[in-house]
Amino acid sequence: MKILKKSFFIMLVFLITGCSKNNPTNDYVNIQEKFINMEAYSCNANVVFYSNKGENKYIISQQAKNDGKYYIETTYPEEVKGNVILFDGNILWQYNPSLDSKISVGDKEKIERKEICLFSFLENHLKSKDIALETANIDDNVYTILEAKIPGGNKYFDSEKLFINNETKVPEKLVIYDTEGKERVLVSYDNFVYNPKIEDSKFDIENIANSPKN
């Protein structure tokens, strides 16, 4: 995370010195400072995956730390309610409460899971060669829009945009595009909290599997 913070600092200096007074750099700087000091976050989110066959919609609860650990629990639809995807820093685990508490090991680099985590976007944003600063007025709110190129050459996960509310400095929407510019994933954040206290036990799959069930 020290490298991440240093990279953000370099970007801040570049933008402050390189942009004209007419550009909305103050909001951008304040937002970047939020991200620099973000060691963890929690949120609820509505996630929509688009494909040629239609849409798949989910509601999730998500917690993540800047060391790469994350916890995602599905709360909707009902047939997958309580399913958990958890990365403990070494292994990605899948837990399905309907299968008699059985646990399976997944691939931590599976892009559909990784890219809905905000820390993954920030990493991609910092690595992107072209840094774009864009603002937009949407429903009487002003947003700063950060862009990123997604590495790996996946045609369905090519680029992404993060929409941050300039007044609250909170991310509200993440959109992932394919190589043709079509939306493939839409993540709408709700109850986003910077730096909540997250116990390490949250990322221990044994605690999840052995916890009392309703």
C-alpha positions as CSV (number, residue, x, y, z in Angstrom):
1,M,0.0,0.0,0.0
2,K,3.0,2.4,0.5
3,I,3.6,2.1,-3.3
4,L,0.0,2.8,-4.0
5,K,0.0,5.9,-1.8
6,K,3.3,7.2,-3.4
7,S,1.7,6.7,-6.8
8,F,-1.3,8.7,-5.8
9,F,0.9,11.5,-4.4
10,I,2.8,11.7,-7.7
11,M,-0.5,11.9,-9.6
12,L,-1.7,14.7,-7.3
13,V,1.4,16.8,-7.9
14,F,1.1,16.3,-11.6
15,L,-2.5,17.3,-11.8
16,I,-2.2,20.3,-9.5
17,T,0.8,21.7,-11.5
18,G,-0.4,20.6,-14.9
19,C,-4.0,21.7,-14.9
20,S,-5.4,25.1,-15.5
21,K,-7.4,27.1,-12.9
22,N,-10.5,26.4,-14.9
23,N,-10.3,22.7,-14.3
24,P,-12.1,21.1,-11.3
25,T,-8.9,19.9,-9.7
26,N,-9.8,20.7,-6.1
27,D,-12.5,18.0,-6.0
28,Y,-10.2,15.5,-7.7
29,V,-7.5,16.2,-5.2
30,N,-9.9,15.8,-2.2
31,I,-11.1,12.5,-3.7
32,Q,-7.6,11.2,-4.3
33,E,-6.7,12.1,-0.7
34,K,-9.7,10.0,0.4
35,F,-8.4,7.0,-1.5
36,I,-4.8,7.6,-0.3
37,N,-6.0,7.2,3.3
38,M,-8.4,4.4,2.6
39,E,-7.2,1.2,4.2
40,A,-10.5,-0.6,4.1
41,Y,-14.1,0.0,3.1
42,S,-17.5,-1.6,3.4
43,C,-20.7,-1.3,1.4
44,N,-23.8,-2.8,0.0
45,A,-24.0,-3.0,-3.8
46,N,-26.4,-3.8,-6.6
47,V,-24.5,-5.7,-9.3
48,V,-25.7,-6.3,-12.8
49,F,-23.9,-8.6,-15.3
50,Y,-24.9,-8.0,-18.9
51,S,-24.4,-10.7,-21.6
52,N,-25.9,-11.6,-24.9
53,K,-28.4,-13.8,-23.0
54,G,-29.7,-11.0,-20.8
55,E,-29.0,-9.7,-17.3
56,N,-28.1,-11.3,-14.0
57,K,-28.8,-9.1,-11.0
58,Y,-27.4,-9.5,-7.5
59,I,-27.4,-7.6,-4.3
60,I,-24.2,-8.1,-2.2
61,S,-22.5,-7.0,1.0
62,Q,-18.8,-6.3,0.5
63,Q,-15.9,-5.6,2.8
64,A,-12.3,-5.2,1.7
65,K,-8.9,-4.2,2.9
66,N,-6.0,-2.6,1.0
67,D,-3.8,-5.8,1.5
68,G,-6.1,-7.6,-1.0
69,K,-8.4,-9.4,1.4
70,Y,-12.1,-9.2,0.6
71,Y,-15.4,-10.7,1.6
72,I,-18.5,-10.7,-0.6
73,E,-21.8,-12.1,0.6
74,T,-24.8,-12.4,-1.7
75,T,-28.1,-11.3,-0.2
76,Y,-30.2,-11.5,-3.5
77,P,-31.6,-13.5,-5.3
78,E,-33.0,-15.8,-2.8
79,E,-31.6,-19.0,-4.3
80,V,-28.0,-17.9,-3.7
81,K,-28.7,-15.9,-0.5
82,G,-25.9,-16.3,2.0
83,N,-23.3,-17.5,-0.6
84,V,-19.9,-16.1,0.3
85,I,-16.8,-15.4,-1.8
86,L,-13.8,-14.7,0.4
87,F,-10.1,-14.0,-0.3
88,D,-8.0,-14.5,2.8
89,G,-4.8,-13.1,1.2
90,N,-3.7,-16.4,-0.2
91,I,-6.7,-18.5,-1.3
92,L,-10.1,-17.6,-2.7
93,W,-12.8,-19.5,-1.0
94,Q,-16.4,-20.1,-2.0
95,Y,-19.0,-21.0,0.7
96,N,-22.5,-22.2,0.0
97,P,-24.6,-22.6,3.1
98,S,-27.2,-24.8,1.3
99,L,-24.6,-27.5,0.6
100,D,-24.2,-28.6,4.1
101,S,-21.4,-26.1,4.8
102,K,-19.2,-27.4,2.1
103,I,-16.3,-25.2,1.0
104,S,-14.6,-25.2,-2.4
105,V,-11.4,-23.4,-3.5
106,G,-11.6,-21.0,-6.4
107,D,-9.3,-19.0,-8.6
108,K,-8.4,-15.7,-6.9
109,E,-7.7,-14.1,-10.3
110,K,-11.2,-14.8,-11.8
111,I,-11.9,-11.4,-13.3
112,E,-15.7,-11.4,-12.7
113,R,-15.0,-11.4,-9.0
114,K,-11.9,-9.4,-8.7
115,E,-13.1,-6.4,-10.8
116,I,-16.1,-5.6,-8.6
117,C,-13.7,-4.7,-5.7
118,L,-12.8,-1.1,-5.5
119,F,-9.1,-1.7,-4.7
120,S,-8.8,-3.6,-8.0
121,F,-10.1,-0.5,-9.8
122,L,-7.7,1.8,-8.0
123,E,-4.8,-0.4,-8.9
124,N,-5.8,-0.5,-12.6
125,H,-6.3,3.3,-12.5
126,L,-2.8,3.9,-11.3
127,K,-1.3,1.6,-14.0
128,S,-3.3,3.1,-16.8
129,K,-1.1,5.1,-19.2
130,D,-3.6,7.8,-20.0
131,I,-5.1,9.5,-16.9
132,A,-8.4,11.1,-17.8
133,L,-10.1,13.7,-15.5
134,E,-13.8,14.1,-16.3
135,T,-16.8,15.6,-14.6
136,A,-20.4,15.1,-15.2
137,N,-23.8,16.5,-14.0
138,I,-26.2,13.7,-13.3
139,D,-29.5,14.2,-11.6
140,D,-28.5,17.6,-10.1
141,N,-25.3,16.1,-8.7
142,V,-21.7,16.7,-9.9
143,Y,-19.5,13.6,-10.3
144,T,-15.8,13.1,-10.9
145,I,-15.2,10.2,-13.2
146,L,-12.0,8.2,-13.0
147,E,-11.1,5.8,-15.8
148,A,-8.9,2.7,-16.0
149,K,-7.8,0.1,-18.5
150,I,-8.2,-3.5,-17.3
151,P,-5.1,-5.6,-18.0
152,G,-5.3,-9.1,-19.3
153,G,-6.7,-8.7,-22.8
154,N,-10.2,-9.9,-21.9
155,K,-12.6,-8.6,-24.5
156,Y,-15.5,-8.5,-22.1
157,F,-13.5,-6.7,-19.4
158,D,-11.6,-4.0,-21.2
159,S,-12.0,-0.7,-19.4
160,E,-13.9,0.8,-16.5
161,K,-15.2,4.1,-15.0
162,L,-15.8,5.0,-11.4
163,F,-18.3,7.8,-10.6
164,I,-17.6,9.7,-7.3
165,N,-20.0,12.2,-5.9
166,N,-18.1,15.5,-5.6
167,E,-20.1,16.6,-2.5
168,T,-19.9,13.4,-0.5
169,K,-16.6,12.1,-1.9
170,V,-18.2,8.7,-2.0
171,P,-18.1,6.3,-5.0
172,E,-21.6,5.7,-6.3
173,K,-21.2,3.7,-9.5
174,L,-18.6,1.5,-11.2
175,V,-19.1,0.5,-14.9
176,I,-17.1,-2.1,-16.7
177,Y,-17.0,-2.0,-20.6
178,D,-16.0,-4.5,-23.3
179,T,-13.7,-3.7,-26.2
180,E,-16.7,-2.3,-28.2
181,G,-17.7,0.1,-25.4
182,K,-20.7,-1.8,-24.3
183,E,-21.6,-2.0,-20.6
184,R,-20.8,-5.5,-19.2
185,V,-21.0,-4.9,-15.4
186,L,-22.8,-2.2,-13.4
187,V,-22.0,-1.8,-9.7
188,S,-24.2,0.7,-7.8
189,Y,-22.8,1.3,-4.3
190,D,-25.0,1.9,-1.2
191,N,-24.0,2.7,2.4
192,F,-20.3,3.1,1.4
193,V,-18.1,3.6,4.5
194,Y,-14.4,4.6,4.4
195,N,-12.1,2.8,6.9
196,P,-14.6,0.7,8.9
197,K,-13.1,-1.5,11.6
198,I,-12.9,-5.0,10.0
199,E,-11.7,-7.9,12.2
200,D,-9.3,-10.3,10.6
201,S,-11.7,-13.1,11.5
202,K,-14.0,-11.8,8.8
203,F,-11.5,-13.2,6.3
204,D,-11.2,-16.6,8.0
205,I,-13.2,-19.2,6.1
206,E,-13.4,-21.5,9.1
207,N,-15.2,-18.8,11.1
208,I,-17.7,-18.5,8.2
209,A,-18.3,-22.2,7.8
210,N,-18.7,-22.8,11.6
211,S,-20.9,-19.8,12.4
212,P,-24.5,-20.5,13.6
213,K,-27.0,-20.7,10.7
214,N,-30.4,-19.2,10.8
